[in-house]
Amino acid sequence: MQVSAIPQPLEVAQNLIITPILVRAHHPQISPMSAICYILVGMPGCGKSTLAAQIVASHPAYKIVSTDRIRAELYGDASIQGSWQEIETQVLHQIHQHVTAGYPIIYDATNCQRTWRLDLLAKLAKYKNIDWVALCVQTPLEQCQLRNQKRQRPVPESVITNMAQCLELYPPTTEEGFAAVYAIAPTSSNSFQLPKKEPPENI
């Protein structure tokens, strides 16, 4: 699969939100018969959960699989890191339940390290007729740190800084196995926008 640069966000209408139609308009190689599922990428505090909620508000068929929610269910608190093996088991179980029932999913986790993304995509390769699209949330590091400081149990700043460095060195690419990769920047109203491109008339 050819490597492509991450599209940069442009000024667009305030009500434009990411949709499968827009993704297919940007990437006509994606089969109209396949489902589009999103894998979010970004530091703690960048707004991944906000983006996921906006997508679901626009397209209610999407199901969110969130590592924070899973931690809260397993350990009673989303800030408790817990056992990744236990968490991953639940992540893969929930993804399997949703996609086999015919629902597209949004995987809400940091996914900042390339090795994490490669391992995840390798485990998801068994699902046919699904295109996995990465949405890399590009909120400035300083803003993520400010939001983190307001949390009841903030993530150590060294963790956020390390994730920022990982994304700078190894951002997600189609070479990893994604059908498409988008850089998404928050607006002043904390909503998210895609690069502007009109969909073809036949979509």
C-alpha positions as CSV (number, residue, x, y, z in Angstrom):
1,M,0.0,0.0,0.0
2,Q,1.4,3.4,-1.0
3,V,2.5,5.7,1.7
4,S,0.8,9.1,1.7
5,A,1.4,12.2,3.7
6,I,-1.1,13.1,6.5
7,P,-3.6,15.7,5.0
8,Q,-3.4,19.0,6.8
9,P,-6.5,20.6,8.2
10,L,-7.9,23.5,6.2
11,E,-10.5,26.2,6.9
12,V,-13.9,24.6,6.4
13,A,-17.5,25.2,7.3
14,Q,-18.2,25.2,11.0
15,N,-20.7,22.3,10.7
16,L,-18.4,20.0,8.7
17,I,-17.6,16.8,10.6
18,I,-15.8,13.6,9.6
19,T,-18.1,11.2,7.7
20,P,-17.7,8.0,5.8
21,I,-18.8,9.9,2.7
22,L,-16.0,12.4,3.0
23,V,-13.4,9.6,3.7
24,R,-14.5,7.8,0.5
25,A,-14.4,11.1,-1.4
26,H,-10.8,11.6,-0.3
27,H,-9.9,8.0,-1.0
28,P,-11.8,6.5,-3.9
29,Q,-9.7,3.3,-3.6
30,I,-11.8,2.4,-0.5
31,S,-14.5,-0.1,-1.6
32,P,-18.1,1.2,-1.3
33,M,-18.9,-2.3,0.1
34,S,-16.6,-2.0,3.1
35,A,-17.3,-0.5,6.4
36,I,-15.2,2.4,7.6
37,C,-13.9,2.1,11.2
38,Y,-11.9,4.7,13.0
39,I,-8.8,4.3,15.2
40,L,-8.1,7.5,17.1
41,V,-4.5,8.5,17.8
42,G,-3.4,11.3,20.2
43,M,-2.0,12.3,23.5
44,P,-4.1,12.3,26.7
45,G,-6.1,15.5,26.8
46,C,-6.1,16.0,23.1
47,G,-9.9,15.6,22.7
48,K,-10.1,12.0,21.3
49,S,-13.3,11.3,23.3
50,T,-14.9,14.5,22.2
51,L,-14.2,13.7,18.5
52,A,-15.6,10.2,19.0
53,A,-18.8,11.6,20.6
54,Q,-19.2,14.0,17.6
55,I,-18.9,11.2,15.1
56,V,-21.5,9.2,17.0
57,A,-23.8,12.2,17.2
58,S,-23.6,12.5,13.4
59,H,-23.7,8.7,12.8
60,P,-25.4,6.8,15.6
61,A,-24.6,3.4,14.2
62,Y,-20.9,3.8,15.3
63,K,-20.0,2.1,18.6
64,I,-17.2,3.5,20.7
65,V,-14.6,1.1,22.2
66,S,-12.7,3.1,24.8
67,T,-9.8,2.0,26.9
68,D,-10.8,4.6,29.6
69,R,-14.3,3.1,29.8
70,I,-12.9,-0.4,30.0
71,R,-10.5,0.6,32.8
72,A,-13.5,2.2,34.7
73,E,-15.4,-1.0,34.2
74,L,-12.6,-3.3,35.3
75,Y,-11.0,-1.3,38.1
76,G,-13.6,1.3,39.0
77,D,-11.6,4.2,37.8
78,A,-10.4,5.2,34.3
79,S,-7.2,6.6,35.7
80,I,-6.0,3.2,37.0
81,Q,-3.7,1.7,34.4
82,G,-4.3,-1.9,35.4
83,S,-3.2,-4.9,33.4
84,W,-2.9,-4.2,29.6
85,Q,-3.5,-7.9,28.9
86,E,-6.9,-7.7,30.7
87,I,-7.7,-4.4,29.0
88,E,-6.7,-5.6,25.5
89,T,-8.8,-8.7,25.9
90,Q,-11.8,-6.5,26.5
91,V,-10.9,-4.2,23.7
92,L,-10.7,-7.0,21.2
93,H,-13.8,-8.7,22.6
94,Q,-15.9,-5.5,22.2
95,I,-14.6,-4.8,18.7
96,H,-15.5,-8.4,17.7
97,Q,-19.0,-8.1,19.2
98,H,-19.7,-4.9,17.4
99,V,-18.3,-5.6,13.9
100,T,-19.7,-9.1,13.8
101,A,-23.1,-7.6,14.6
102,G,-22.7,-5.2,11.7
103,Y,-21.7,-2.0,13.6
104,P,-18.7,0.1,12.6
105,I,-16.5,1.1,15.6
106,I,-14.4,3.9,16.9
107,Y,-11.4,2.8,18.9
108,D,-10.7,5.5,21.4
109,A,-7.2,5.1,22.9
110,T,-3.8,6.9,22.6
111,N,-2.2,4.6,20.1
112,C,0.8,6.9,20.0
113,Q,3.5,4.3,19.5
114,R,3.9,2.6,16.1
115,T,4.4,-0.8,17.7
116,W,1.0,-0.5,19.4
117,R,-0.7,0.4,16.1
118,L,1.1,-2.4,14.1
119,D,0.1,-5.0,16.7
120,L,-3.5,-3.8,16.8
121,L,-3.9,-3.8,13.0
122,A,-2.3,-7.2,12.8
123,K,-5.0,-8.5,15.2
124,L,-7.8,-6.7,13.3
125,A,-6.7,-8.0,9.8
126,K,-9.0,-11.1,10.2
127,Y,-12.0,-8.9,9.7
128,K,-12.8,-8.6,6.0
129,N,-14.6,-5.8,4.3
130,I,-13.5,-3.3,6.9
131,D,-11.2,-0.3,6.2
132,W,-9.4,1.0,9.2
133,V,-8.9,4.8,9.1
134,A,-6.6,6.6,11.5
135,L,-7.6,10.0,12.9
136,C,-4.6,11.7,14.4
137,V,-5.8,14.4,16.8
138,Q,-3.2,17.2,16.6
139,T,-4.0,19.3,19.7
140,P,-0.9,21.3,20.8
141,L,1.2,19.6,23.5
142,E,0.8,22.7,25.8
143,Q,-3.0,22.6,25.5
144,C,-3.0,18.8,26.4
145,Q,-0.9,19.5,29.4
146,L,-3.2,22.3,30.6
147,R,-6.2,20.0,30.3
148,N,-4.4,17.2,32.0
149,Q,-3.6,19.5,35.0
150,K,-7.3,20.0,35.5
151,R,-8.0,16.3,35.8
152,Q,-8.7,14.8,39.2
153,R,-5.9,12.3,38.7
154,P,-3.6,13.8,36.0
155,V,-1.4,11.6,33.8
156,P,2.3,12.2,34.6
157,E,3.6,15.0,32.3
158,S,6.6,12.8,31.3
159,V,4.1,10.3,29.8
160,I,2.4,13.0,27.7
161,T,5.7,14.4,26.6
162,N,7.0,10.9,25.6
163,M,3.8,10.3,23.6
164,A,4.2,13.6,21.8
165,Q,7.8,12.7,20.9
166,C,6.6,9.3,19.6
167,L,4.0,10.9,17.3
168,E,6.5,13.4,16.1
169,L,9.0,10.7,15.2
170,Y,6.6,8.1,14.0
171,P,3.2,9.4,13.0
172,P,0.6,7.0,11.7
173,T,0.9,6.2,8.0
174,T,-0.9,4.0,5.5
175,E,2.3,1.9,5.4
176,E,1.2,0.6,8.8
177,G,-1.9,-0.9,7.3
178,F,-4.4,2.0,7.5
179,A,-6.6,2.6,4.5
180,A,-6.3,6.3,5.2
181,V,-4.8,8.7,7.7
182,Y,-6.1,12.1,8.7
183,A,-4.7,14.8,10.8
184,I,-7.5,16.4,12.7
185,A,-7.1,19.8,14.5
186,P,-9.6,21.2,17.1
187,T,-11.3,24.5,16.4
188,S,-11.7,27.2,18.9
189,S,-15.1,25.7,19.9
190,N,-13.4,22.3,20.5
191,S,-15.1,20.7,17.5
192,F,-13.2,18.9,14.8
193,Q,-12.9,19.4,11.1
194,L,-11.6,17.6,8.0
195,P,-9.8,19.0,5.1
196,K,-12.4,20.4,2.7
197,K,-13.3,18.4,-0.3
198,E,-16.6,18.0,-2.0
199,P,-17.8,14.4,-2.4
200,P,-18.5,13.1,-5.9
201,E,-22.1,13.5,-7.0
202,N,-22.7,9.8,-7.2
203,I,-22.0,9.2,-3.5
